Amino acid sequence: MDKFTHLHVHSHYSILDGMSKVPDLINKCLKNGMHAMALTDHGNMFGIKDLFDSSKKINGKCKKAVSECKEAIEKATDPAKKAELEAQLPELEKKAAEYIPFKPIIGIEAYCAHENRTLKDHRGWHLILLAKNKTGYHSLCKLASIAFTEGYYYNARIDKEILEKYHEGVICCSACLGGEVAQKIMSGDIQEAEKTVLWFKNLFGDDYYLEMQRHKTDKPNAATDTFEKQEQVNKVLIEFSKKHNIKLIATNDVHFVEEDHGEAHDRLICLSTGKDFDDPNRMHYTKQEWLKTPDEMEVVFSDIPEALSNTVEIADKVETYDIDSGPIMPKFDIPESFGTEEEYRKKLTEKDLFDEFTQDENGNVVLSQEDAEK
Protein backbone atom coordinates (compact mmCIF):
# COMPACT_ATOMS: atom_id res chain seq x y z
CA MET A 1 0.00 0.00 0.00
CA ASP A 2 1.31 3.46 -0.89
CA LYS A 3 2.40 5.65 2.01
CA PHE A 4 2.67 8.96 0.21
CA THR A 5 1.76 10.66 -3.08
CA HIS A 6 3.42 13.78 -4.49
CA LEU A 7 0.73 16.38 -5.22
CA HIS A 8 2.86 19.48 -5.86
CA VAL A 9 5.24 18.75 -8.73
CA HIS A 10 6.80 20.99 -11.39
CA SER A 11 8.27 19.66 -14.61
CA HIS A 12 10.28 21.50 -17.26
CA TYR A 13 6.92 22.78 -18.52
CA SER A 14 7.18 25.25 -15.63
CA ILE A 15 9.39 27.21 -17.97
CA LEU A 16 12.86 28.08 -16.59
CA ASP A 17 11.71 27.08 -13.10
CA GLY A 18 11.16 23.32 -13.05
CA MET A 19 13.77 21.07 -14.66
CA SER A 20 12.25 17.58 -14.31
CA LYS A 21 11.36 15.46 -17.34
CA VAL A 22 7.96 13.79 -16.90
CA PRO A 23 9.10 10.18 -17.62
CA ASP A 24 11.93 10.60 -15.08
CA LEU A 25 9.45 11.69 -12.43
CA ILE A 26 7.16 8.71 -13.10
CA ASN A 27 10.02 6.22 -13.11
CA LYS A 28 11.33 7.46 -9.78
CA CYS A 29 7.83 7.32 -8.27
CA LEU A 30 7.41 3.68 -9.31
CA LYS A 31 10.92 2.79 -8.20
CA ASN A 32 10.03 4.04 -4.72
CA GLY A 33 6.57 2.54 -4.34
CA MET A 34 4.49 5.55 -5.36
CA HIS A 35 1.80 4.62 -7.90
CA ALA A 36 0.36 8.09 -8.49
CA MET A 37 1.63 11.64 -8.93
CA ALA A 38 0.11 15.02 -9.69
CA LEU A 39 1.67 17.38 -12.20
CA THR A 40 1.11 20.99 -11.13
CA ASP A 41 3.09 23.27 -13.39
CA HIS A 42 3.06 27.02 -12.86
CA GLY A 43 -0.02 28.55 -14.47
CA ASN A 44 -0.29 26.04 -17.32
CA MET A 45 -1.23 22.49 -18.29
CA PHE A 46 1.34 22.10 -21.06
CA GLY A 47 2.73 18.84 -19.63
CA ILE A 48 -0.55 16.96 -19.22
CA LYS A 49 -0.39 15.06 -22.55
CA ASP A 50 3.21 14.10 -21.76
CA LEU A 51 2.07 12.88 -18.33
CA PHE A 52 -0.73 10.72 -19.78
CA ASP A 53 1.30 9.36 -22.71
CA SER A 54 4.29 8.52 -20.51
CA SER A 55 2.02 6.80 -17.98
CA LYS A 56 0.35 4.73 -20.70
CA LYS A 57 3.71 3.69 -22.12
CA ILE A 58 5.08 2.65 -18.73
CA ASN A 59 1.85 0.92 -17.70
CA GLY A 60 1.77 -1.05 -20.94
CA LYS A 61 5.29 -2.46 -20.68
CA CYS A 62 4.30 -5.66 -18.84
CA LYS A 63 1.42 -6.48 -21.19
CA LYS A 64 3.61 -5.67 -24.17
CA ALA A 65 6.30 -8.05 -22.91
CA VAL A 66 3.70 -10.83 -22.62
CA SER A 67 2.32 -10.29 -26.14
CA GLU A 68 5.83 -10.07 -27.62
CA CYS A 69 6.79 -13.32 -25.89
CA LYS A 70 3.66 -15.10 -27.21
CA GLU A 71 4.36 -13.81 -30.71
CA ALA A 72 7.96 -15.00 -30.51
CA ILE A 73 6.77 -18.47 -29.40
CA GLU A 74 4.48 -18.74 -32.42
CA LYS A 75 7.27 -17.73 -34.80
CA ALA A 76 10.00 -19.83 -33.16
CA THR A 77 11.26 -22.68 -35.35
CA ASP A 78 14.07 -23.82 -33.07
CA PRO A 79 12.60 -26.22 -30.44
CA ALA A 80 15.17 -25.18 -27.81
CA LYS A 81 14.44 -21.47 -28.31
CA LYS A 82 10.70 -22.11 -28.22
CA ALA A 83 11.05 -24.04 -24.95
CA GLU A 84 13.09 -21.20 -23.46
CA LEU A 85 10.42 -18.63 -24.36
CA GLU A 86 7.63 -20.85 -23.03
CA ALA A 87 9.49 -21.09 -19.74
CA GLN A 88 9.70 -17.28 -19.52
CA LEU A 89 6.02 -16.66 -20.31
CA PRO A 90 4.49 -17.61 -16.89
CA GLU A 91 6.76 -15.17 -15.06
CA LEU A 92 5.93 -12.38 -17.50
CA GLU A 93 2.21 -13.11 -17.12
CA LYS A 94 2.56 -13.07 -13.33
CA LYS A 95 4.28 -9.67 -13.43
CA ALA A 96 1.55 -8.30 -15.69
CA ALA A 97 -1.17 -9.58 -13.36
CA GLU A 98 0.50 -8.14 -10.25
CA TYR A 99 1.47 -4.79 -11.78
CA ILE A 100 -0.18 -1.80 -10.12
CA PRO A 101 -0.85 0.83 -12.80
CA PHE A 102 0.58 4.30 -12.32
CA LYS A 103 -2.15 6.93 -11.94
CA PRO A 104 -1.44 10.34 -13.52
CA ILE A 105 -3.18 13.20 -11.70
CA ILE A 106 -3.89 16.29 -13.79
CA GLY A 107 -3.22 19.49 -11.90
CA ILE A 108 -2.06 23.06 -12.07
CA GLU A 109 -0.50 25.52 -9.67
CA ALA A 110 -2.76 28.37 -10.64
CA TYR A 111 -2.19 32.05 -9.98
CA CYS A 112 -5.27 33.59 -8.39
CA ALA A 113 -5.72 37.37 -8.74
CA HIS A 114 -6.23 39.28 -5.50
CA GLU A 115 -9.41 40.97 -6.67
CA ASN A 116 -10.31 40.61 -10.33
CA ARG A 117 -8.41 38.85 -13.11
CA THR A 118 -8.78 41.87 -15.40
CA LEU A 119 -6.96 44.22 -12.98
CA LYS A 120 -3.25 44.42 -13.65
CA ASP A 121 -2.26 44.87 -10.04
CA HIS A 122 -0.55 41.70 -8.83
CA ARG A 123 0.95 38.47 -10.18
CA GLY A 124 -1.52 36.46 -8.10
CA TRP A 125 -1.55 34.03 -5.19
CA HIS A 126 -0.57 30.40 -5.76
CA LEU A 127 -3.27 27.73 -5.60
CA ILE A 128 -3.07 23.98 -6.25
CA LEU A 129 -5.98 22.58 -8.29
CA LEU A 130 -6.30 18.86 -9.13
CA ALA A 131 -8.78 17.13 -11.44
CA LYS A 132 -10.73 14.46 -9.56
CA ASN A 133 -12.43 13.14 -12.70
CA LYS A 134 -12.98 14.04 -16.35
CA THR A 135 -15.40 16.78 -15.35
CA GLY A 136 -12.62 18.24 -13.21
CA TYR A 137 -10.24 18.00 -16.16
CA HIS A 138 -12.66 20.03 -18.27
CA SER A 139 -12.96 22.55 -15.42
CA LEU A 140 -9.18 22.96 -15.28
CA CYS A 141 -9.03 23.38 -19.07
CA LYS A 142 -11.58 26.19 -18.82
CA LEU A 143 -9.73 27.87 -15.94
CA ALA A 144 -6.32 27.62 -17.63
CA SER A 145 -7.67 29.01 -20.91
CA ILE A 146 -9.44 31.95 -19.26
CA ALA A 147 -6.31 32.65 -17.21
CA PHE A 148 -4.36 33.24 -20.43
CA THR A 149 -7.04 35.04 -22.43
CA GLU A 150 -8.52 37.27 -19.72
CA GLY A 151 -6.23 37.30 -16.71
CA TYR A 152 -2.68 37.53 -18.04
CA TYR A 153 -0.45 39.91 -16.09
CA TYR A 154 3.11 38.56 -15.79
CA ASN A 155 1.37 35.24 -15.13
CA ALA A 156 -1.80 33.63 -16.48
CA ARG A 157 -4.27 34.35 -13.63
CA ILE A 158 -7.68 33.16 -12.60
CA ASP A 159 -9.84 34.73 -9.87
CA LYS A 160 -12.44 33.57 -7.38
CA GLU A 161 -15.28 34.52 -9.69
CA ILE A 162 -14.37 31.98 -12.38
CA LEU A 163 -13.21 29.50 -9.74
CA GLU A 164 -16.78 29.49 -8.42
CA LYS A 165 -18.03 28.91 -11.96
CA TYR A 166 -15.60 26.12 -12.90
CA HIS A 167 -14.81 24.18 -9.71
CA GLU A 168 -16.88 21.04 -10.31
CA GLY A 169 -14.76 17.89 -10.08
CA VAL A 170 -11.76 19.81 -8.71
CA ILE A 171 -9.73 19.17 -5.54
CA CYS A 172 -8.12 22.28 -4.07
CA CYS A 173 -5.03 22.63 -1.85
CA SER A 174 -3.89 25.86 -0.21
CA ALA A 175 -0.43 25.74 -1.87
CA CYS A 176 2.99 26.92 -0.70
CA LEU A 177 4.19 30.15 0.93
CA GLY A 178 2.94 31.92 -2.20
CA GLY A 179 -0.65 30.93 -1.43
CA GLU A 180 -3.25 33.38 -0.15
CA VAL A 181 -3.63 31.69 3.24
CA ALA A 182 0.13 31.54 3.85
CA GLN A 183 0.67 35.13 2.72
CA LYS A 184 -1.98 36.44 5.12
CA ILE A 185 -0.57 34.40 7.98
CA MET A 186 2.94 35.76 7.36
CA SER A 187 1.59 39.31 7.27
CA GLY A 188 0.06 38.73 10.71
CA ASP A 189 -3.55 38.93 9.52
CA ILE A 190 -4.77 35.64 11.00
CA GLN A 191 -8.42 36.70 10.89
CA GLU A 192 -8.30 37.32 7.12
CA ALA A 193 -6.40 34.07 6.63
CA GLU A 194 -9.17 32.22 8.44
CA LYS A 195 -11.83 33.93 6.30
CA THR A 196 -9.96 32.76 3.20
CA VAL A 197 -9.82 29.19 4.51
CA LEU A 198 -13.56 29.22 5.15
CA TRP A 199 -14.28 30.62 1.67
CA PHE A 200 -12.44 27.73 0.05
CA LYS A 201 -13.94 25.21 2.47
CA ASN A 202 -17.42 26.47 1.60
CA LEU A 203 -16.70 26.11 -2.13
CA PHE A 204 -14.88 22.76 -2.19
CA GLY A 205 -16.14 21.07 0.98
CA ASP A 206 -14.17 17.91 1.80
CA ASP A 207 -12.12 18.43 -1.37
CA TYR A 208 -10.28 21.35 0.22
CA TYR A 209 -6.99 20.61 1.97
CA LEU A 210 -4.47 22.70 3.91
CA GLU A 211 -0.99 22.20 2.48
CA MET A 212 2.16 22.03 4.59
CA GLN A 213 5.79 22.15 3.45
CA ARG A 214 9.05 21.82 5.36
CA HIS A 215 12.21 22.71 3.48
CA LYS A 216 14.81 22.79 6.23
CA THR A 217 18.22 23.09 4.60
CA ASP A 218 21.91 23.22 5.38
CA LYS A 219 23.04 23.33 1.77
CA PRO A 220 25.35 26.11 0.52
CA ASN A 221 23.79 28.98 -1.45
CA ALA A 222 20.32 27.92 -0.35
CA ALA A 223 17.43 29.90 1.13
CA THR A 224 17.70 29.23 4.87
CA ASP A 225 14.83 31.50 5.95
CA THR A 226 12.17 29.57 4.02
CA PHE A 227 11.84 26.88 6.68
CA GLU A 228 11.23 29.46 9.41
CA LYS A 229 8.39 30.98 7.38
CA GLN A 230 6.96 27.55 6.65
CA GLU A 231 6.92 26.63 10.34
CA GLN A 232 5.22 29.95 11.15
CA VAL A 233 2.52 29.13 8.60
CA ASN A 234 2.25 25.44 9.51
CA LYS A 235 1.53 26.23 13.16
CA VAL A 236 -1.56 28.23 12.16
CA LEU A 237 -2.61 25.70 9.52
CA ILE A 238 -2.69 22.98 12.17
CA GLU A 239 -4.92 25.20 14.32
CA PHE A 240 -7.25 25.87 11.37
CA SER A 241 -7.33 22.15 10.61
CA LYS A 242 -8.51 21.27 14.11
CA LYS A 243 -10.93 24.16 14.41
CA HIS A 244 -12.66 23.72 11.04
CA ASN A 245 -12.16 19.99 10.45
CA ILE A 246 -10.06 20.49 7.31
CA LYS A 247 -7.47 17.83 6.52
CA LEU A 248 -3.76 18.57 6.24
CA ILE A 249 -1.48 17.32 3.48
CA ALA A 250 2.31 17.29 3.19
CA THR A 251 3.97 18.32 -0.09
CA ASN A 252 7.52 19.05 -1.17
CA ASP A 253 7.22 21.60 -4.02
CA VAL A 254 9.19 19.41 -6.42
CA HIS A 255 11.29 21.20 -9.06
CA PHE A 256 13.90 18.51 -9.87
CA VAL A 257 14.17 14.74 -9.63
CA GLU A 258 17.29 13.92 -7.60
CA GLU A 259 18.90 15.65 -4.63
CA ASP A 260 22.14 16.31 -6.52
CA HIS A 261 20.20 18.17 -9.24
CA GLY A 262 19.87 21.12 -6.86
CA GLU A 263 23.04 22.78 -8.10
CA ALA A 264 21.93 22.64 -11.74
CA HIS A 265 18.53 24.01 -10.72
CA ASP A 266 20.27 26.88 -8.93
CA ARG A 267 21.89 27.86 -12.25
CA LEU A 268 18.53 27.56 -14.01
CA ILE A 269 17.05 30.11 -11.60
CA CYS A 270 19.88 32.51 -12.50
CA LEU A 271 18.81 32.22 -16.14
CA SER A 272 15.11 32.70 -15.39
CA THR A 273 15.71 35.78 -13.22
CA GLY A 274 18.51 37.24 -15.34
CA LYS A 275 20.92 37.38 -12.38
CA ASP A 276 24.62 36.58 -12.10
CA PHE A 277 25.48 33.48 -10.11
CA ASP A 278 27.56 35.51 -7.64
CA ASP A 279 24.89 38.19 -7.13
CA PRO A 280 24.36 38.26 -3.32
CA ASN A 281 20.78 39.50 -3.73
CA ARG A 282 19.54 36.93 -6.26
CA MET A 283 16.75 34.39 -5.68
CA HIS A 284 17.66 31.12 -3.99
CA TYR A 285 15.63 27.96 -3.52
CA THR A 286 16.24 25.72 -0.51
CA LYS A 287 17.69 22.92 -2.68
CA GLN A 288 15.26 20.59 -0.90
CA GLU A 289 12.91 20.57 -3.89
CA TRP A 290 13.72 17.12 -5.24
CA LEU A 291 11.21 14.27 -5.66
CA LYS A 292 11.67 12.82 -2.20
CA THR A 293 10.90 9.19 -1.43
CA PRO A 294 8.12 8.22 0.98
CA ASP A 295 10.77 7.37 3.58
CA GLU A 296 12.36 10.80 3.20
CA MET A 297 8.97 12.49 3.55
CA GLU A 298 8.21 10.32 6.58
CA VAL A 299 11.31 11.69 8.32
CA VAL A 300 10.29 15.28 7.56
CA PHE A 301 6.69 14.82 8.78
CA SER A 302 7.16 12.12 11.42
CA ASP A 303 5.10 14.14 13.92
CA ILE A 304 2.12 14.53 11.54
CA PRO A 305 1.72 11.16 9.79
CA GLU A 306 -1.86 11.95 8.74
CA ALA A 307 -0.52 14.72 6.47
CA LEU A 308 1.25 11.97 4.52
CA SER A 309 -1.62 9.48 4.43
CA ASN A 310 -4.05 12.22 3.35
CA THR A 311 -2.08 12.58 0.11
CA VAL A 312 -2.92 8.94 -0.66
CA GLU A 313 -6.55 9.70 0.18
CA ILE A 314 -6.54 12.38 -2.51
CA ALA A 315 -4.92 10.01 -5.02
CA ASP A 316 -7.62 7.43 -4.25
CA LYS A 317 -10.32 10.05 -4.88
CA VAL A 318 -9.02 10.63 -8.40
CA GLU A 319 -10.79 8.53 -11.02
CA THR A 320 -9.06 6.81 -13.91
CA TYR A 321 -10.05 8.32 -17.26
CA ASP A 322 -8.60 9.07 -20.67
CA ILE A 323 -8.06 12.50 -22.20
CA ASP A 324 -7.53 11.18 -25.74
CA SER A 325 -10.35 11.50 -28.23
CA GLY A 326 -10.97 11.22 -31.94
CA PRO A 327 -10.58 14.26 -34.18
CA ILE A 328 -13.40 16.77 -33.94
CA MET A 329 -14.13 17.76 -37.53
CA PRO A 330 -15.98 20.94 -38.51
CA LYS A 331 -19.29 20.54 -40.33
CA PHE A 332 -19.72 22.55 -43.51
CA ASP A 333 -23.00 22.81 -45.37
CA ILE A 334 -22.54 21.59 -48.94
CA PRO A 335 -24.09 23.89 -51.59
CA GLU A 336 -26.99 22.40 -53.52
CA SER A 337 -25.13 23.06 -56.79
CA PHE A 338 -22.50 20.51 -55.71
CA GLY A 339 -25.06 17.73 -55.80
CA THR A 340 -26.08 15.06 -53.33
CA GLU A 341 -24.58 11.72 -52.37
CA GLU A 342 -27.54 9.92 -53.95
CA GLU A 343 -26.98 11.71 -57.28
CA TYR A 344 -23.31 10.77 -57.34
CA ARG A 345 -24.12 7.15 -56.54
CA LYS A 346 -26.29 7.09 -59.66
CA LYS A 347 -23.45 8.54 -61.76
CA LEU A 348 -20.56 6.45 -60.36
CA THR A 349 -20.22 2.71 -59.95
CA GLU A 350 -18.57 1.04 -56.95
CA LYS A 351 -15.57 0.34 -59.20
CA ASP A 352 -15.30 4.02 -60.13
CA LEU A 353 -15.18 4.96 -56.43
CA PHE A 354 -12.74 2.15 -55.66
CA ASP A 355 -10.37 3.24 -58.44
CA GLU A 356 -10.62 6.88 -57.37
CA PHE A 357 -9.26 6.13 -53.92
CA THR A 358 -6.70 3.44 -54.82
CA GLN A 359 -4.97 5.01 -57.83
CA ASP A 360 -2.85 8.11 -58.27
CA GLU A 361 -3.36 10.81 -60.92
CA ASN A 362 -1.52 8.65 -63.49
CA GLY A 363 -3.70 5.61 -62.93
CA ASN A 364 -1.07 3.72 -60.93
CA VAL A 365 -2.47 1.52 -58.14
CA VAL A 366 -1.08 2.81 -54.82
CA LEU A 367 -3.22 0.80 -52.39
CA SER A 368 -3.51 -2.99 -52.23
CA GLN A 369 -6.90 -4.65 -52.55
CA GLU A 370 -6.75 -5.78 -48.89
CA ASP A 371 -5.89 -2.32 -47.54
CA ALA A 372 -8.44 -0.67 -49.76
CA GLU A 373 -11.22 -2.96 -48.50
CA LYS A 374 -10.28 -2.05 -44.90
ABEGO torsion letter per residue (X at the ends): XBABBBABBBBAABBGABABBAAAAAAAAAAAGBABBBBBBBGBAAAAAAAAAAAAAAAAAAAAAAAAAAAAAAABABAAAAAAAAAAAAAAAAAAAABBBBBBBBBBBBBBBAABAABBABAEBBBBBBBABAAAAAAAAAAAAAAAAAABBGBBBBBAAAAAABABGBBBBAEBAABAAAAAAAAGBAAAAAAAAAAAAAAAEAABBBBBBBBBBABBGBBAAAAAAAAAAAAAAAAAAAAAGBBBBBBAGBABABAAAAAAAAAAAAAAAGBBAABAABBBBAGAABBBBAAAAAAAAAABAAAAAAAAAAAAABBBBBABBBBBBBBBBBBAAAEBAAAAAAABBAAAAAAAAABBAAGBBABBAAAAAX
